[in-house]
């Protein structure tokens, strides 16, 4: 029999044992249930066993029934086990049972239940979805999720569904999530920064899993992270973190009316391992001579303003710059610039492929270079997808979507394909994310209390077993 069942008083959750019996009762000696890190959408069950076993939980909402049960990740072999249940809906009755595993032997406990609490007031009504015709939405979009983040302190990373329901969140104190990215490892890697640091700029790297546990936390000054980082954070592999740095160069600018030891803030690419050791770096100064910029004295504080970084299909970098209206391809081994696309670039652009400022440049599923165009020149934002031919150095238009002028967004933003005809677009300063088709018809909109830097779509299969629809 179970010797002791504890409900953590601070979490105010009710745990009841139902009347069924099991052989497993001899192995489980203690159950302690509450919220994980005081997060209302993560339930933690601490289990003590009398034998060295593995444990996992099977759980379901009473409304949906046992046929909809979800399994938690399994614990390591031992006597103490901590399980975290995700995919929790506020104010909902749940049932669960514990399964112990020892070799080939599996035993299930009796069924217990609890009721989740409501979200704290500051997390309620953060998102409002508007969809006049849900039948027009792609099925994968309805099943999937979206990652957004609050940049001001306290920082919050949110995962929501297409109905605007908050399905997962994680908070940090003293900093904000300046940039957040969901990785193929089912983690969220981010740049953290304080309120007094500029938008999208920070001095910490944080990687967490979907259970809310910290996997990596590197602060400026630790290891080889010596510079301010900004605008982008991605992973090349499980142990390689890639980001953009503020790369400063001291130069004599007296010839153009500046100081003898003047500072120019450019951009760099930095690859670190998870301990903060530098693996590779590159600087915009490797390619550009600041003195050739006639407006340098005006632009030196934020000379090029890189705002996105990604990998091309061949493993080389794609980096976009707001201030010069260009996207570059950079060799990820030698650092040589392969091409420059955009204003005054070295690629021949078709007349209908000219853009203003690019954000979130990446290669989409069709192999096109896709990005959100702020459209400052025309005061109208849009989405571009371009076909780049490196051999003949030409660029042709794949598709271009003009967004409604009332959601014109002059800074930040993102655009990602959901399927062949649906694109998820974030207009950050307008506090709105929209789903549009290639004709520019808006199918869905999500208003948010926070201005998200980007909105990243996450297919449901990438969230299993942590979140399901």
N, C-alpha and C positions, 0 to 999 in steps of 0.2 A: 504493500500500500504506500501511497505518497505520505511521507512523514510531515511535510510542511509546505504550505502554499502561502506565499506572501504577495500582497499588493502594495506597491510602493505608495505611501501616503501622499507624497508630493505630486503624484500623477492622477490621483483620484479616479482610478479605473476599477471597475467591479469585475472580479474573477469568480466564477461559479463552477463547481464540479458537477457534471451530470452523472446519471446513475449507471452508466455502462462500466464494465470491468475489462481488464486486460492483463496479460502476463507482464506487460511493460512496467506495471506499478512497482515491481520489486527493484527495478533499476533506477527509477527517478525518485530522488529524495527531497527535492526542493524546486519550486517554481516561483519566480519573481517577475512580475509583469509591470511595465510602465511605458513611458515614451522614451525614444532614443534621443539623447542630447536635447531633451525638452522640445522635441519637434512633434507636432500633433499628427503629422502624416507618416510617422515612422514609429512602430510599436516594437519595443524591445522585450524579449522574453529570456531571462537568465535561468538556466536549468543546471541543477546539480545531480549527478548520477553516482550510484554506488560502484559501478564498474567503468572501466575504460571503454567508452563507446563513442560513436558519432551520433549527432542528433540533428534533425531538421523538423520544421513545423509545416503542417498542411492546414490552410486556413481559408475561410470563405465568409462572405456576408450572408446573414440569415435570409435576407431578401432574395438572393440569387440561389442559395442552396448549395449543398455539398458537391453537386455536379460541376460547379464553377470554381472548385478549390484550386489554390495556388500553393506551390511549395517554396519555402525559403531556401536559400543556400544551406548546404550541410556544414556542420561544424567539424573541426579537427578532432581526432580521437583524444579523449581525456575525460576528466571528472567534472569540469566546469565548462559550460557552453553558453554563449551569448548569441541569440538569434535576433535579426532585425527584419520585421515585416513591413514591406512597402505596399504600394497600391491600396492605401487606406483612404476611405471616404469619411469626412467628418460626420459626427453624430449618427453613427451606423452601428448596428449590432453585428458582432462577428462571433463565429465559432472556430475553434482550432483543436487539433490534437498533435501530440508530439510523437515522432517516430525515432526510435533508437536503432542503430545499425552496429552490429558486431560480427565481422566476417560476412557470412552469407545470411545471418539471422537478422530479421527485421521485426520489431514489435511496435505496436501502436498503443498510445495511452488512451484513456477515456477522453471524452470531448469536454472542453471547457469553453467559456465564452467571455467576452468583454464588450464594452461599448466605447467607441472612439468619441473624443470630445469635439467641440466646435473649434474652428480656427480662431486664433486671437483676432481681435477687432482690426488691428493694423494690417492684417493679411486678407481681410474680407473686401469684396467688391473692388479688387485691383484690376480686374479685366472684364470687359463686356464684349461679347461676340455679337455680330449682326450678320445674319444669313437669310435673305428672303426666300431662297429656293435651295434648301439642303440637297435636293435630289441632283443638282448640277455639280456638286462637289465630288472630286475623285474619291474612290473608296479608300485608297491608301492614305489620303489626307485625313479622312474621318477617323481612321484607326491610329494615326500617328500622333506625335506630340511636338511641342515647340519649346525651345530654350530661350529665355530672355533674362536680363539681369539688371539690377539696380546699382548704379555707380556711386551713389552717395551712401555715407555711413548711416546706419548699419547696412552693409551690403546684403543683398538677397539675390540668389539665383532661383529662378522660377521655371518649372516645367508645367505647361498648360495643355489642355486638349482643345479641339476645334470649337467646343461649346463655351470656351472661356473659363472652364473649371480649373482651379489650381490643383494639380495632381502630385506635386513634389516641390519642396523648397529647401534651401539651405541658407543659413544666415552667418555672417561674420561681423564681429564687433570691431569698431575703430577704423575700419577700412570699407571700401566699396568694391564691387566687382566691376572693374573698369572694362574688362573684356572677358568673355567666357566662351569656351568651345567644348562641345561634346565630342569625345574621341571614339575611335573604333574599339578601344579597350573598355568601353562602358564607364568612362570616367569623365569628370568635368575639370578641365584645366583652365586656369584663369590668371589674369593680372589683377592684383589688389593694389589699391592706392587710397590715400587719405583725401579728405575733402579739399585740402589746400593744394593738391596736385592737379595739374590740368586735366581736362576731359580726356579719357582713354589713356592716360599716363599713370604709371605706378612704379612701385619699387619692391613688390613681392610676387612670387609665383606660388600658387596653391593648386594642388591637384587632389580631388576627393573622389571617392567612389559613390555609387548611388545609395549606399547605406549611410552616407554622410561621414565616413571615416577619412581622415587625412592620410594621403599616400606620399605626398611631397610638399614641403613648405620651405622655400628658399627666400631669404630676405636680402636686399641690397647690402653688400658688404660681406656677405657669406660666400665662401669659395671664390669663383671668378665672376660673380655677378657684381660688377663695379659701377654699372651705368643705370640710368633710368630706362625703363622699358615701356613700350607703348603700342597700342592699336592691334597687336596680333600676338597670339600664343597658340601654337599647334604642336603636335608630336610627330616626329619622323619615325620613331619606333618606340617600344616600351620604355627604353632608357634614354631617349634623345628628345629634348625640349627645344623648340625653335621659336625665337621671338625677334622683335624689332627693337633696336636700342637707339637712344639719343647719342650720336657719336659727335663729340666735340673736337674741333680743330682750332688751335691757336695760330693765328697768322698776323703778319704785318700788313695792315690795311691803310697805312699812312698815304700810300700813292693814290687812294681814292677818297681820302678825307677821314679815314678811320684812325684807330689807335695802333700803336706799334705792336702790342700784344692783344689783339682783338680775338674774340671768341665767335666761332660760327657753329651753330647747332645743325648738324646734318643727321643722317640716319645710317644704321648698320644692321647687319643680320648676325645673330648670335645663336650658336647651338651649344647647349649645356647637357651634361648628364644629370641624373636625378639627385646627385650629391652637390651639384653646382660647379663641377669641373668643366672648363671650356674645351669643347671639341673642335670648333671651327668658328671663324668670324669673317666678316666682310664689311667694307665701308663704302659709302657712296663717294667718298673722297678718293677712292682707288680709281674712279673713272672720270669724275668731274673736277674742273679747276674753278674754285669759287670766284677768282678774279675775273673770269670771263662773264660773270653776271653783272650787268650794269646797275642793277637795283640791289646789289648785295648789302649795302648799308641798311636798307629797309627790310631785307628778308633774312638777315643773318641769324636772328633769334629763332627762326623756324624755317630753315632754308628750303628743304625739299618736302617735308611733311609726308613721309611714307605712311600709308593708312591701311594696307593689307599685304599679306604675305601668304603664299601657298605654293604647292608643288605642281609642276606640269607633269604630264604623263611619263616623260622621260627622266624624271627625278630632279630636274633643274628648277630653280626658283622663279616664281612670278611675283613681282612686287609693284604695287601701284603707289603713285605720288600725287597728292592733291595739288600742291602748289605749281607744278610744271605741267599738269594734265597729261601725264605719261604712265604707261605700264612697261616695265622692263622684264626681260628674261635674263637671268643671271646663272652662269654655270655653277652648280653647287659644289664642285670640286676645286676649280681654278679661280672662281670669282670673276671671270671675264664676263662682260655684258654681251650677250648674244644678239639681242635686238632691243630697240626702243620703239614703242608704238604710241601714237598720239601726237600732240602738238610738237612740231619740230623734231619728230622722231626719224628713224632711218628705215621705216617700213612704208611702202606705198599704200596709202589708204584710199579705198573707194569713197566717193563723195558722200554716200549715205552712211558711212561708218564713222564719221567724225563725232567725237564726244567731248564733254566739258571736263568733268572730274570723275574718276572712277573710284568706287568703293567695293570691297569684297570681291576682288578679281579672282576667278578660279576657272578650271576646266569643267564644264558640265558633262552630263551623261552622254551627250551627243558629240563630245570632243571639241566643242566650241569654247572660246574664251568669253566668259560671261561675267557681267558686273552691273552694279547699280551706278547710274550716272546722275550726279547731283543736278546737272543741267543749269548751272549758275548763269551761263551765257544767255540762255533763253528763258530763264525763270520757270522752267518746267523739267521735272525729274523724269527719268525713263530707265528702261532696262535694255542693255545691249548684249547680243551674242554674236561674236565675230569668228570667221574662219581665217586662221592664220596659216599662210604657206611660207615656211621658213626658207625653202630652197630658192624661191623667186622673190622673197621678201615683199609679199603682197598681203593685203588684208581685205576681205570681202564680208559683206553683211550676211549673217545667218538670219537673225530677226531683231526687230527693234520695237519696243512697246512704249508709247508715250503714256504717262500716267496723268490722271486728272490734275489740273492746275491747282485745285484747292488742297492737294496734299503735296505740293511742291516742297522739297526737303533739301536745303542748301548745304547741309553738313551731315556726315555719317550716312548710314543706310546699308541695305543688303538686298540681294535678289538670288533666289535658288529655285531650281526646277523641282516641281512635285511630280509631274508626268510630262508627256510630250506637249501638252497644251496649257498646263497650269503652272504659274510661277508665284512663289511666296515672296512678297516684297515688304521690307521694313522701311517706313518713313519716320526716322527717329524723332526729329524735332516736332513732328505732328502727333506724336504719341499714338501712332496707328500702324498696324501691320495689315496688309491686304493680300488676298488671293486673286490674281487676275489671269485671264486667258491671253493668248497672243494677239487678240484684237483690241486689248486694252479694256475689256469689260470686267468690272469688278464683281466677283462671285461671293466674296466673303470679306469681312473686316473685323479686326480685333482692336478695340481701344484699350489703352493701358494707362494707369495712373503715372507710370514712370516712362521716361523717354529711353527705350532700349537702344543700345548701340547697334545691335543686330538682332534678328530673329532667325534662329537655326531650326530647320525641320529635322525631326528624328523619326524614322519609320518605326512602327511598333515592334518589328522583329529585332531591332537593335536595342530595345529596352527590356526584353524578356530576360529573366523572370520577374524583374523588379516592378515594371508597370505594364498593365494590359488594359485594353478596352473591350 
